[in-house]
Amino acid sequence: MELAGSAGAEQFDADVIIIGGGPAGSTLGTLLAQNGRKALIIEKDIHPRDHVGESLVPSTNLVFNRIGFLDKLNDAGFIPKPGTGWNGPRSPIWKFVEIPLFEIPIEGNTQNWTFHVERDAMDTMLLRHAHDNGARVLQGVKVTDVLFEGGRAVGVRAQVADGWERELRSKIVVDASGRRCMLATRLGMKRKDRNFNQFCIYSWFRNVKRPPDRHYGWGLFYFLGMNQAWGWQFSLRGGKESVGIVVDKEDFQKSGQDEDNFFSSLVKRSRQFTHVMQDAERIRPYWVEGDYSYKIDRYAGPGWLMVGDALRFVDPIFSSGVDVALFSALYAYEAIEESWRTGNEEGVFDAFHDRINLGVDSWYDTISLFYKLQNLLTRYAVDRKWRPYLIRALQGAPYNKERVESNRKLQEAMQASFDRVMTDPESLLRPWAMDPEKDRTLTCPTCLGVADYWEDEQAFVCRRCGARTEAKGARFLSDERNAASRAAVR
Ligand SMILES: Cc1cc2nc3c(=O)[nH]c(=O)nc-3n(C[C@H](O)[C@H](O)[C@H](O)COP(=O)(O)OP(=O)(O)OC[C@H]3O[C@@H](n4cnc5c(N)ncnc54)[C@H](O)[C@@H]3O)c2cc1C
């Protein structure tokens, strides 16, 4: 592809340079190109490339439709996903707490399903869609630095594998580099999330038991009766199933097992999971992800914005990643256009930051409550009053005040239930209340870490922050005793 020659102060290689051609970068590139802007997407890999994140949420229909991509997803035959369901370690086979995700209408939505996708295929189609709409795409080219002049981002340094390197200039630089967080790392703004230290292992399998028609295509989740642990089963095209497990990283490290044995031992913790996996045959290597939750101080600044995972990553339990990627791309597009129209870049970019931050915080708060006490979610899913709130929360797109307010009501109610459960030693909803011998951990309400049962003290002690709780009740002790126990843990 030919680019403009070496650029002077007023000469640009593109209006917007986008680092990364995942869902966030491709969506932004498409929107800009559709409006006649020169968008240049620079992708270090050559698509198709593997990627985790195969279950979409209903809100993504809206952005895909807006950029003219939804029909392509349907035509490609990706498995339609109308709902999500989960069950406990001893639930009867194929019995789920069901959330039909489209039970409540979504304004502007044109179909009652979203998708399970092979990400290598979907991301390739989406990048091609950007190109077909007029965005310029460089693949196999890595951005090695973002160039700043007088505190303003003015372009990037790009490098091809053979060492070819040059500087490219643009009016705006957008970081869509995913969890590599190119720009945030460069600016020293990436902070690890101390509340989540999850570890994920997954692969594709054949001969996994196919869900009955009623649940085929649903996002199926298995609770494993263990703190912060869950598994997924997503049906993909051609009879493949994506199966994965998420646990606290320390549980994997403490197990001393290799990936295969660890995976199998967790599958065995759930009756249903054991059933579906009994004849399963793995058809590609395990894919392992860890330490993936983090926060970034600012999502925009002079001449730059971040979109998708490059701006934050929250735990994947509710499949929020592609929702954040698409909506942050849409709002970044609107912010760029508005900044050019009004000349008020700072104000508009600040508003972009606030809007996305509000939404991602809302995802985060619901996820945190889920981890505090998984059983609660089940209760809320079957409650007549709260079920619509839960469905709306899981549909995605929490980027307006109304939706955030709806989520906040749900979160407050869940928090109140959690507090009640934790102060009642007899409550059957307490972690491991039903099975005290088997699951000797609970979630620390202070930092959401894993608290182990210490036999000699008959108390739980959090591995991370040292807070402790007596075993008979589940009330964590006061701050001074926490401090003492922290010292003891060290
Ligand atoms: C365990 C796990 C499970 C998940 N499950 C789900 C799920 O079920 N549903 C869901 O919606 N989300 C899920 N996610 C999240 C999802 O994977 C991401 O949120 C999504 O891919 C973000 O899209 P993106 O475009 O921001 O980043 P990416 O898809 O990561 O794309 C970034 C692109 O930038 C490129 N790049 C990086 N650095 C450079 C560079 N220096 N120069 C040029 N190019 C560069 C990369 O090659 C990549 O192609 C999951 C994540 C994890 C960790």
The ligand as a MOL file (V3000), in Angstrom:
LIG
                    3D

  0  0  0     0  0            999 V3000
M  V30 BEGIN CTAB
M  V30 COUNTS 53 58 0 0 0
M  V30 BEGIN ATOM
M  V30 1 C -10.1790 -15.3070 29.4250 0
M  V30 2 C -10.9040 -14.2960 28.5830 0
M  V30 3 C -12.1770 -14.5850 28.0960 0
M  V30 4 C -12.8580 -13.6290 27.3330 0
M  V30 5 N -14.1200 -13.9190 26.8950 0
M  V30 6 C -14.8140 -12.9720 26.2280 0
M  V30 7 C -16.1210 -13.2430 25.7430 0
M  V30 8 O -16.6380 -14.3440 25.8780 0
M  V30 9 N -16.7820 -12.2360 25.1110 0
M  V30 10 C -16.2200 -11.0010 24.9140 0
M  V30 11 O -16.8790 -10.1090 24.3630 0
M  V30 12 N -14.9720 -10.7370 25.3170 0
M  V30 13 C -14.2490 -11.6860 25.9460 0
M  V30 14 N -12.9690 -11.4230 26.3300 0
M  V30 15 C -12.4230 -10.1010 26.0260 0
M  V30 16 C -12.0840 -9.9140 24.5350 0
M  V30 17 O -11.1270 -10.8660 24.1700 0
M  V30 18 C -11.5450 -8.5070 24.3160 0
M  V30 19 O -12.2450 -7.5980 25.1110 0
M  V30 20 C -11.6130 -8.0270 22.8690 0
M  V30 21 O -10.8590 -8.8380 22.0380 0
M  V30 22 C -11.0990 -6.5770 22.7780 0
M  V30 23 O -10.9640 -6.1590 21.4580 0
M  V30 24 P -9.8320 -5.0930 21.0870 0
M  V30 25 O -10.0300 -4.7600 19.6430 0
M  V30 26 O -9.8200 -4.0050 22.0680 0
M  V30 27 O -8.4410 -5.8630 21.3010 0
M  V30 28 P -7.8740 -7.1310 20.5400 0
M  V30 29 O -8.9580 -7.9680 20.0420 0
M  V30 30 O -6.8880 -7.7390 21.4540 0
M  V30 31 O -7.1110 -6.5150 19.2950 0
M  V30 32 C -5.9400 -5.7560 19.4430 0
M  V30 33 C -5.1100 -5.8920 18.1850 0
M  V30 34 O -3.9900 -5.0120 18.2880 0
M  V30 35 C -2.8600 -5.6340 17.7320 0
M  V30 36 N -1.6660 -4.9880 18.2890 0
M  V30 37 C -1.2170 -5.0700 19.5630 0
M  V30 38 N -0.0900 -4.3430 19.7170 0
M  V30 39 C 0.1640 -3.7890 18.5000 0
M  V30 40 C 1.1920 -2.9410 18.0250 0
M  V30 41 N 2.1860 -2.5100 18.8080 0
M  V30 42 N 1.1640 -2.5580 16.7300 0
M  V30 43 C 0.1640 -2.9810 15.9110 0
M  V30 44 N -0.8210 -3.8080 16.3080 0
M  V30 45 C -0.8370 -4.1890 17.5960 0
M  V30 46 C -3.0230 -7.0900 18.1320 0
M  V30 47 O -2.2890 -7.9570 17.2850 0
M  V30 48 C -4.5280 -7.2840 18.0140 0
M  V30 49 O -4.9200 -7.8170 16.7740 0
M  V30 50 C -12.2500 -12.3670 27.0540 0
M  V30 51 C -10.9610 -12.1040 27.5170 0
M  V30 52 C -10.2850 -13.0510 28.2830 0
M  V30 53 C -8.9130 -12.7260 28.7830 0
M  V30 END ATOM
M  V30 BEGIN BOND
M  V30 1 1 1 2
M  V30 2 1 2 3
M  V30 3 2 2 52
M  V30 4 2 3 4
M  V30 5 1 4 5
M  V30 6 1 4 50
M  V30 7 2 5 6
M  V30 8 1 6 7
M  V30 9 1 6 13
M  V30 10 2 7 8
M  V30 11 1 7 9
M  V30 12 1 9 10
M  V30 13 2 10 11
M  V30 14 1 10 12
M  V30 15 2 12 13
M  V30 16 1 13 14
M  V30 17 1 14 15
M  V30 18 1 14 50
M  V30 19 1 15 16
M  V30 20 1 16 17
M  V30 21 1 16 18
M  V30 22 1 18 19
M  V30 23 1 18 20
M  V30 24 1 20 21
M  V30 25 1 20 22
M  V30 26 1 22 23
M  V30 27 1 23 24
M  V30 28 2 24 25
M  V30 29 1 24 26
M  V30 30 1 24 27
M  V30 31 1 27 28
M  V30 32 2 28 29
M  V30 33 1 28 30
M  V30 34 1 28 31
M  V30 35 1 31 32
M  V30 36 1 32 33
M  V30 37 1 33 34
M  V30 38 1 33 48
M  V30 39 1 34 35
M  V30 40 1 35 36
M  V30 41 1 35 46
M  V30 42 1 36 37
M  V30 43 1 36 45
M  V30 44 2 37 38
M  V30 45 1 38 39
M  V30 46 1 39 40
M  V30 47 2 39 45
M  V30 48 1 40 41
M  V30 49 2 40 42
M  V30 50 1 42 43
M  V30 51 2 43 44
M  V30 52 1 44 45
M  V30 53 1 46 47
M  V30 54 1 46 48
M  V30 55 1 48 49
M  V30 56 2 50 51
M  V30 57 1 51 52
M  V30 58 1 52 53
M  V30 END BOND
M  V30 END CTAB
M  END
